Each structure stands twice: as structure tokens, then as C-alpha cells.
């Protein structure tokens, strides 16, 4: 048995996966595409894998949707999106080749049309490419990629990412028919060195722009205008994971009107991982996104995940001190934990540590550490594995302790080599961990000072049906 392959997070059957692409829902079925190397568990010759689901939890793998057209000079089908226009679906993606068609200066944006009602057959029409860098005129754009298309009242809009004058940019385009496009302007320019996978959610007259800057993903919010995102009302980090746990997000609006966010969980095994695995990469749990009046976004796991909950254990009104830790007695590598922590008095020095995937001898454990005095929450991987080559850097986020609530709510999802944490509804922290010891499956709580736990509940999570 593969102890590191997640049980309830989506993974390919085998080989490589990275960015999620083009999710949508049509006639009750969710579809997911993703960057995929079908031959080996490493990046290369990028195709689009394909899967479908009725609930965003259980998935059926489908035949590969897109393959590079070598006869047309393609070597990779980079990231993109799907567009549902009535009952018709078409895809957009970045076409990459070699030489003049390289990713830095020679990318093209292509479209794909469905050729079967079951969405298993696709064709690249002769109109490709539908966008080339020449659209930008004298504006020099490099690393141009990742089209994201949606409909506004005045027609179709597209965002792409890239670099302009050494800064990341999101560029916006317009079309009346999804085939003839004109460049409008730079929609938003950041301080980071690149924008990848830009995408947008609309909330009435507001917009939320997401982008991946080769670091933890970011978002900015403000009034919607095709003239650009000029008046920023909020900004933040989508997930602290970045290359260590959460990257290349994309999103869609489902038939219930929910804004659903998906992201890729890269591996952190290092180059000399001692266990041979035939897969690489997984999908983070789908999240529902809402826009708060503050301009910040709220993110919560889709409620459909509750269908996987199995046996549970619960505690209420628990006092934890340095001398009185809580060993839950639970041994699991696939579970959900919900915990409500009472906020201490302002002058109290309280640190609560939740250790998961902990070995009985204390040598291996992954810790979630809540420091109320410092106002931080840390996902500490320094003791997550005895393997020397895996990445173990900490992730730290600032807590919003001034929101008026008397407690802090945490939801923690552990799945073999995944630790996915939701702190309140604004902080997400996702990390990959690789315990080496057979008994690294304990769950323990300890405190510096005194921690008061209003409620703690742990559910064993059943395996999703992914096949």
C-alpha cells in the first residue's frame, strides 16, 4: 500500500499532475481538467487530463482531453480554462513549442471545440492561434499564458498572465464571438516578478482577482471595471502553501451559483526520496469563496466533504496546560479535526500546539501552533519526517484576533501526505509532509500557559471513490 497517496484528495491514477484547468458544471456534472504527463511522474510533454464528478468529492477518470499536436509545432498544452456557452463547451489554453514557440517569448493562445455530447472528444480548429503576442503592439509581454474566459454584459472577457517591465501583470481582452479577440489593456500590475493563472470572481459590482506569483497565491479585490482593477479594497494570501502545498489556483461558478476555488498541491519529497512512487501531485480540497464587506475573502471547504466522515470522537470544555496535555488516543492518517479555542485575556501568554501524524517516541510530528500573544498561527513541519531530503520549512500567518469573536475556529484535514488547515474563514495553510515511521499517526494537544478548548471533534475520513 502507498502510505503517501491521499485517500480523499483527487490524484491522477499515476504519473504527473500540476495545475487544475477549466473546471465547470453542466447538467449536474462537474468536469475537471489538469496539467498531466501521462508517461512518467515528472513534468514534461504536458497534456490535459480529464475527470468528472457529481459532488466534487468522488471522481471518475476520463480519457485524456488534450495532447500536444507535434505536427503543428506543439510540445505542451499549458494551462487554460473551459467556457460553457449554452450546451456547448470550448477550451482555451496556452500552446507552447520550441524555438520561436518557446514559453518566454513565443506562446500562443489556442481554442478547442467539443466534438461529442459526452465531452470525451475535442478538436483544435484551423482558426488557431486565436491570440498571439502581436495583439499587444509595442507592449512587450513575456511568459504570456493561462487564459481565463468569462462573460460580461458587453461580451466575452479574457485574462492572461505574464511579465511587463519585470513585473507580473494580468492582461484583459474582449471578444463578441470567442474567436476574434482584441487586447484592451493591462488589467492589474503587481510588485511580484510574474503572474501565472490569473482568474476572477465577480460579486455584483465587485471583482476578486487571483494570481500565482511563483510564491503563495494572492488576491486583490475592488470595484469591477474593464478599465482595470484600480481601486483596491482588499488583498491577501490565498494559501500560505505556495510551492510547498498550494499553487496555480483556478475557479468557476457552479450551477448553484457558488464560487468554487481549486488549487494544485505540489510534492515536497526532494530529489532523493527513498520510496519509489508512481504518481506526483494532487488537488487541494475544493473551497467555496465569498467576498466580505471588508474586501477580504472567506474560504471554506465544500460541505459535500462531510459525506466522507466516518467514526468520530468528541470532547467539550477541555483545559490544557503544560502539565496536562491531551493525548486523544486516536491513530489515523486520514481524518478531519474541528476545534474551537477560547481566546485568552489580552495579557495571557498562551500557545496551543496540535500535533498530528505524531510517532509514539516523539521523533516525528507535524504541528499547528497557535500563539495568541504573538497573533500568529504556524504550520511547523520541522519534525514532520526523519527523511533528510524532504522540504520542511514552516508556514506562518497572522491571526485576525480583533474580529470581535470570543473563540478561534480551526478545521484541519489530514490525508496521508497532506495537511490542509482552515483558521477562521480567511486563513488557509496547506503543506505536504512525509513521515517515515510506521506509527506516525497520533493526534495530541499541548499548551504553554493554559488553553481552553470549547469543543474538539475528530472524524475518520473514508476514502473517496477516485477511479
Secondary structure by P-SEA (a helix, b strand, c coil): ccccccccccccccccccccccccccccbbbbbccccccccccccbbbbbbbbccccbbbbccccccccccccccccccccccccccbbbbbbbbbbccccccccbbbbbbbbbccccccccccccccccccccccccccccccbbbbbbbccccbbbbbbbbcccccbbbbbbbccccbbbbccccccccccccccccccccccbbbbbbbccccbbbbbcccccccccccccccccccccccccccccccccccccbbbbbbbbbcccccccccccbbbbbccbbbbbbccccbbbbbccccccccccccccccccccccccccccccccccbbbbbbbcccccccbbbbbbbccccccccccccccccccccccccccccccccccccbbbbbbbbcccccccbbbbbbbbcccbbbbbccccbbbbbbbbbcccccbbbbcccccbbbbcbbbbbbccccccc
